Amino acid sequence: MSDQHQGLVFSCPAPVANSGIIRLGHGSGGKMTTNLIERVFLPLIGNDILNLLDDSALVTVQGTTLAITTDSYVVSPIFFPGGDIGSLAVHGTINDLAMRGAKPLYLSASFILEEGLSIEDLTRVTASVRQACLDAKVQLVAADTKVVNRGAADKLFITTSGIGIIETSLAPAANRAQVGDCILVSGDIGRHGIAVMSCREGLDLETAILSDSFPLNDIVQAILTNTSSVHCFRDITRGGLASVLNELASASKVGIEVEEEAIPVHPEVRGVCELLGLDPLYVACEGRLVAIVAPGDADLTLSIMKKQLGAEGSAMIGRIVSDHPGRVILRSRVGGNRILDKLSGEQLPRIC
Amino acid sequence: MSDQHQGLVFSCPAPVANSGIIRLGHGSGGKMTTNLIERVFLPLIGNDILNLLDDSALVTVQGTTLAITTDSYVVSPIFFPGGDIGSLAVHGTINDLAMRGAKPLYLSASFILEEGLSIEDLTRVTASVRQACLDAKVQLVAADTKVVNRGAADKLFITTSGIGIIETSLAPAANRAQVGDCILVSGDIGRHGIAVMSCREGLDLETAILSDSFPLNDIVQAILTNTSSVHCFRDITRGGLASVLNELASASKVGIEVEEEAIPVHPEVRGVCELLGLDPLYVACEGRLVAIVAPGDADLTLSIMKKQLGAEGSAMIGRIVSDHPGRVILRSRVGGNRILDKLSGEQLPRIC
């Protein structure tokens, strides 16, 4: 396997600040993405709602609070162990709605197809969209298809948008973490990134790692129905657990401390990460969430999570602290502490 | 100019049925698009709402009727006379909401960026998104950005989705045209397609034709507020006026007759079309609509339309008839009739 490792070609450029052109790192979910959002997008299209940079936007229409979200999916390859771009596009948007406590209601999907894509592949992806919608009990009500000439896209991109309804008064949001709160994660991290990466780079793993791509709405509804003090939810996607924790620390202006030993990582994910020089804390999931809850409700929330399909491996991994607001500290296995910073550039491009 | 004409390279392939791969014609809005929708998409993801194939989907949430729509924009080049991909993406989605009588409320935008795109171009497009939202009085509340490697996209694609609220009881829909109704168009047709085409193919026109890209929501609201018998609205986009009329004839199961002489076409659009061998009836607009209204309200509707910004050139162009249901007949200048069929393939790829 070390030979194969040497044969890998990484296309992640070193981040070059202010070079005036878009680089892969601008799509990483890390510092370069933040930079692009803060320097280009928010000054022009920012407003009170968009500026929150939450997983979905909350708006009120005729007295009803709705969540709205959108995401484009450009994963390469479009089929990977445990899923494909179709199921991923549905799960991702459902999860962004669920993170605000919304019950997903309706989705739209827009397809950009490259001339030359096989209709068989398109059919397979569309069937996967269908199944993911059925599984998550949402209805796809609007769609669009565009075709671009050969070489102007890479096979197939899907953009899904969704609306959901807020029926809870708990209002989880990225800026509501409080000192003393416990941090829970809904399962082992990094499977999605490693599944896509292994497939793309042709790693011949003894046991295939499957993507964790999964709709989180039932897990969220179970927590909201049975507990009363969830402060934040966030699904772990681009940039992995470390990036999500940084976003929460920053939005809530609190410090975060997590125990390395408590963070569940599948041994094979850990193995591939070691092989490739990746840190699993920065590898994307597509079916895991972080929940931040008041300490008195933490054990109850954890036991509820463990009973849910897709969250059986939930664990408590850390605490919100008053020290070092905006920073995430990892207490390592060997006793030391290290700062978990946002990545500058891109560890694994086109993972979602 | 005939030399330049000979130098044009058209990338539209002849449609090949059942070849098993996606061709540019599948994105034309014509017969191949219909084929793809009916054979691949609807059997898998179809449902009572999606099957209507209307400009936007109507759903009811807590007693409020909402319109939902989505569209991807892949126009090439991204800047063209009279607009760019940013304003186009906002106008297109607003127009799809307006066509169901909805007042547009909130938009989302998802950007797919090609590595190497200049941040200056991205900034210019984003500023254009901002201005188009301000002009149309809608708020952009959700956004996403993905970056793909060089050669995996063509500069910049934008997918916009929108929700609007239905405050009218008139319920215009593609299947509500009735025999005897009058057909109105909100201005001269084909400018958008010719503006993009001229720019892309480097035509040196004496006077630049500007795109008609424009938000139609105020025009629609003026009609809905002041008249009582609009049956259908449809914005004229891919496939042009002829395709839109075919869609309406098919959805309402009625015949359509239009007078060639009554259809407004700018002389320069006509000239470029003659030069390039295009039929202006099949060239896309992005700021024109067809309204189908009861005969007793036709003159009033026309006079209201003519007072609206962007619809000063409105005209009555034809009638709904009981003969030849599903078919559109053009009564030509010279007295003959011809069937205006849907195009098989693609006349102008990547026009929106």
Interface residues (C-beta under 8 A of the other chain):
Chain A: S11 G20 I21 I22 R23 L24 G25 H26 G27 T33 L36 I37 V40 F41 L44 I45 N47 I49 L50 S56 A57 V59 V61 Q62 G63 T64 L66 I68 T69 T70 D71 S72 Y73 V74 S76 L105 Y106 S108 A109 S110 F111 I112 L113 E114 E115 G116 L117 S118 I119 E120 L122 T123 T126 A127 V129 R130 C133 Q139 L140 V141 A142 A143 D144 T145 K146 V147 V148 N149 G151 A152 A153 D154 F157 T159 S161 I163 I165 P349 R350 C352
Chain B: S11 G20 I21 I22 R23 L24 G25 H26 G27 T33 L36 I37 V40 F41 L44 I45 N47 I49 L50 S56 A57 V59 V61 Q62 G63 T64 L66 I68 T69 T70 D71 S72 Y73 V74 S76 L105 Y106 S108 A109 S110 F111 I112 L113 E114 E115 G116 L117 S118 I119 E120 L122 T123 T126 A127 V129 R130 C133 Q139 L140 V141 A142 A143 D144 T145 K146 V147 V148 N149 G151 A152 A153 D154 F157 T159 S161 I163 I165 P349 R350 C352
